[in-house]
Amino acid sequence: MPIALPSPTGLLAGIDMGSNSFRLEIGHLRDGRYRRHAYLKETVRLGAGLDSEGMLTADAAERGLTCLRQFGRNLGGFHPLQVRAVATQTLREARNRDAFLHQAQAALGFPIEVISGREEARLIYAGVAHLQPSSQPRLVVDIGGRSTELILGLKRQPLEAESFRVGSVSLSMRYFPDGRFTAEGFRAAQIAAGAEFEEALAPFEPSRWDHALGSSGTAGAVSDVLQACGETDGSITPDGLRWLMKQCIEAGSADRLDLPGLKPDRRPVLAGGLAILYTLATHFDIAALRPAKGALRQGVIVDLHDRLLARQRQHGGDLREDSVKVLQQRFGADPEQAQRVAQLATTLFRMVVPQDSGEDELTELRWAALLHEIGQMVSHHDHHRHSAYLLGHVDAAGFSQSQQRRLADLVLGQRGGLRKLEAQVSSELMLWQLLCLRLAVIGCHARTDVPAAALKLQRQGRIARLVLKKDWAEAHPRTVHLLEEEESAWGRSELPLTLHIA
């Protein structure tokens, strides 16, 4: 019998591995209402640990691992489907991210996904929309350590979502070195931020939204200072920002800046955040930015809830299913052939992987099969390579970059030699995924259905045994020829394939 799934209304954990801070939130959603049960935050400054070569330094990596070990100790007894950890801009950039992620997942005890900027923006809006519902169109701003997300949304639907590679840590390091505050530094930082946001002026113009919210720690920190100093009621205004920048310049450095409401961990990155906020206020005519109640970590929990609900109902609700359909349509994939290959691939996979395991791998195999031909829009020749490239780089709502890379690897391996995937095959289950996809592509190569009884895949230890029904094999000699070539291709692999006709 399949293992019972966690309840969508039970405790769920979202982990935000940001460029400045790591955050763990545990909460639940019931009847559309969110309730927090626990919250942990550590200032890790991962983004400050990228060197000039784009490599994450050993010290920064160790700060991150120490924090994740602490988070892991708070997640004992959680099912993997109850936890989702996402990493943002620093690990999007880090050239040695795979080595760090290997250690980080061991420290946390759960998988970690690197998400794209647009996916980060979507999840931020999901958190804000659930914790602070509104029927008015609004602009949501999230200033992170190395990126800033802008989202234009109505109710719970993001209408525009974009990520920009400028953040409080990166600007502070470049224009306020060693925490020194100067008027020249603020001017240069604002010009740099403005250059990043210039392309957003039309899609996020003020006529498209009624009010603006700031969901990041930067917005919250600036709001706290302005309110504690009696400058505003907590609203972030152009006048308030000018006043705060003046205080920074008069102090001269982060060490000497002493303001009510300003926490010590915010001092080193305050100037960069102020420059971004002031640039946004002036470029987008934001008269007042209010701190939002929701953020990325709550959006992750909302997304987890929706995925569990979709699994429970076994239909709809998982945004990734919609994204697969959108990609099929955008790239003109043959839906009938895609479904044909997906059906055979998943049927073969279930013959060799027990029903109580491999559920995520089965779903990923199905998605890979449904998208295996999208590269034909580029060129029929080597379309598997084009399909893999598109899957690895396209923005697909609901998917993390990590998951898209796995799908891309499977699609790349649908045909041709196996050696190209030696470094990417991370588990025995992935070998079975790859084999089942390749066999399904061959079985359906004539773009016709394969009877359920025609092919039987058997698992004999570390050997795969494919049995063909005799009358079907005799009626399809060309398919048998291709399967014999496939048998040869797997001969020296970690999962040898043997072919039998009975």
C-alpha positions, 0 to 999 in steps of 0.5 A: 500500500502507498505510504500515507501522505502528510495532511495539507493542514498539518505543520509545514516548514519553509526555509528561506536561504537568503543572501543576508539571513537564513530563516525557518518558519513552521506554520499551517494553513487551515480554511485559507487562514495562516498561523505561525508556530515557530520562527528562527532567523540567523544573520549568515551573510552568505552573499558577502561571502562571494569572492571576486571569482564568484566562489563561495568562501569557506567561512561563508559556507561554514556559517551557512552550514552551522545555521542549517544544522540548527534548523535541522534540529528543529525539524525532527519527525517532519516528513520530506513533503512537509519541508521545503528549503529554497536558496536565492540569488547568492546560490544562483550566482555561486560557481561552487554551489553544487559542492555547497548544496551537497554539504548543506542538504546533509546538514539540514537533513532535507533537499534544498532547491535553488529557485529562479528570480521569477519563482522567488518573486511568485512565492513572495507574492503568495506569502503576502497575498495569504497573510495580507489579503486585498482586492486592490492592485498593489506593488510588492517590493522585496529587497534581498541581499543580492537581488530585489523582486518587484511583483504587481498583483491583484488579489492572489494572482501575480500579474507581473513578477520580476527579479533584479540583480541588485540588493542591500548586501551587494550595493553596500559592499561596492559603494559603502566599503568598510561601512563608510557612509558618504554622499558620493556613495549614496549617489553612485549606489542610486545610479547603479540601482536605477540602471537595474530598474529602468526596464521595469518602469513600464510594466510596474508604472504607478497607474497599474497599482493602488498601494505599495508594500515592502516584504523584506527585512530591509523594508521592515528595518527602515520602517522600524527606525522611521517610526522609533525616531518619530519621522513617520508612522512606520510608512517609508516615504521619500522624505523619511528616506532622505532624513535617514540617509542624512543621519548615515552621512553625518554618522560617517560609518555603520559603527557610529550609526546609533538610531532607535529601532536599528538592530546591530545586524542591519547596520552593515547593509542599511545604506545599500537598502536605503539607496534601493528604496529611495531609487524605487520611491523616486522612479515609481512615484511611491509616496508611501511604502508599508511593511508587508505581513508576508514574505518568501518563507510563508509563500513556500509554506503556501506552495507546500500546502497546495502541492499536498492538496493536489496529491491528496485530490490527485488532480489539479492544484499543483502549479507545476502541472499547469506550467508543463501544459504551458510549455507544451503549448509555447513550444508546439510539442505534440500532446498526443505523442507526449502523453503516449511516451509519458504513459509508457514510461511511467508504466515501466517505472512502476513495474520496477519501483515499488508503489510505496517509494519513488513517487516524486521520481515518477512525477518527474519522469512523467513531466520529462516525458511530456516535455521531451520533444519541446526542442523540436521547435528549434530543430529536429536534429538533436532535438533532445539537446535543444529540449534539455537546454530549454528545460534548464533555462526557461522560467517555469512557475512552480519549478525550482532551478534544481528540479528543472536541471534534473528534468533537463538531464533526463530529457538530454538522456532520452537518446544517444550515448549514456556517457554524457550523463555519467556525472549527472546520474545521482542515484539508482532511481535516476538510472531507472527513470532514464532507462524507462524514458529511453525505452518509452521513446523507442517503443513509441517512435512510430508515434503509435500506442504500445499495448500494455502487455507488449513490454514487461520490465523486470528488476533482477538485482542491478540488472534490467530485464525487458521482455517483449511479447513474441507476436508484438515483436514479430509485428514490429521488427524495426522497434526490436532493432532499436531495442537491441541497440539500446541493450548494447548501449546499456551493456557497460553501464551500472544498470545492464539491460537484457532483452528477451522475447517470449 
